[in-house]
Amino acid sequence: MRSTFWNIAAVAAIALTAAGFEFGFIAARDAFFIAFAVLAVYTGGQLVARENQPLGEAVSSMFTRPRSHGARFNYLAFMGSGVVGMLVVAHTLTYL
């Protein structure tokens, strides 16, 4: 239950940041910081969940093994927030 809450929170934070930036409610530097911070914390949480694995195997399992996330929604939330977050980060770099 707790992981579902954090997945929804990360997706909502990234989606609101992307929408706020695209509609002009958030400045480029603020959108960059918010998106980067959410991605860093969210990915760190995913790595902590795999603390008994070697680093290479943990990173590989985050992207290539959807079953390692538990539920299918958790994997889709991780991949979706990662893609949208990286798009926001890349887009804001053109403004900085």
C-alpha positions in Angstrom: 0.0 0.0 0.0 2.8 2.4 0.9 4.6 1.9 -2.5 1.3 2.6 -4.4 1.0 5.9 -2.6 4.6 6.9 -3.5 4.1 5.8 -7.1 0.9 7.9 -7.4 2.6 10.9 -5.7 5.6 10.7 -8.1 3.4 10.5 -11.1 1.3 13.4 -9.9 4.3 15.5 -9.1 5.9 14.9 -12.5 2.6 15.4 -14.4 1.8 18.7 -12.5 5.4 19.9 -13.1 5.2 19.1 -16.8 1.7 20.8 -17.2 2.8 23.8 -15.1 5.9 24.3 -17.2 4.2 23.9 -20.5 1.4 26.3 -19.6 3.8 28.9 -18.3 2.9 28.6 -14.6 6.4 27.3 -13.5 9.6 28.9 -14.6 12.1 26.8 -16.5 14.7 26.7 -13.6 12.0 25.7 -11.1 10.6 23.0 -13.4 14.1 21.6 -13.9 14.7 21.4 -10.1 11.3 19.9 -9.3 11.5 17.3 -12.0 15.1 16.4 -11.3 14.5 16.2 -7.6 11.4 14.0 -8.0 13.3 11.7 -10.3 16.3 11.4 -8.1 14.3 10.7 -4.9 12.0 8.2 -6.7 14.8 6.3 -8.4 16.7 6.3 -5.0 13.7 4.8 -3.4 13.6 2.1 -6.1 17.2 1.3 -5.5 16.7 1.1 -1.7 13.9 -1.4 -2.4 16.6 -3.6 -4.1 19.3 -3.1 -1.4 20.3 -6.8 -1.2 21.3 -6.9 -4.9 24.5 -5.7 -6.5 24.2 -2.2 -8.0 24.4 -3.3 -11.6 21.8 -6.0 -11.1 19.5 -3.6 -9.2 19.6 -1.0 -11.9 19.1 -3.6 -14.6 16.1 -5.1 -12.8 14.4 -1.7 -12.5 14.2 -1.3 -16.2 14.2 -4.8 -17.7 12.2 -6.9 -15.1 8.7 -5.5 -14.6 7.9 -8.2 -12.0 10.6 -6.8 -9.7 8.3 -3.8 -9.0 5.5 -6.0 -7.6 2.4 -4.8 -9.4 2.2 -3.8 -13.1 1.0 -0.3 -12.0 4.3 0.3 -10.1 6.3 -0.5 -13.2 4.2 1.7 -15.4 4.4 4.5 -12.9 8.2 4.2 -12.7 8.6 4.2 -16.5 6.0 6.9 -17.1 7.3 9.3 -14.6 10.9 8.6 -15.7 10.1 9.4 -19.4 8.0 12.5 -18.7 10.5 13.7 -16.1 13.4 13.3 -18.5 11.4 15.2 -21.2 10.8 18.0 -18.8 14.5 18.1 -17.8 15.6 18.1 -21.4 13.1 20.7 -22.4 14.0 23.1 -19.6 17.7 22.8 -20.5 16.9 24.6 -23.8 15.6 27.6 -21.7 18.5 27.8 -19.2 
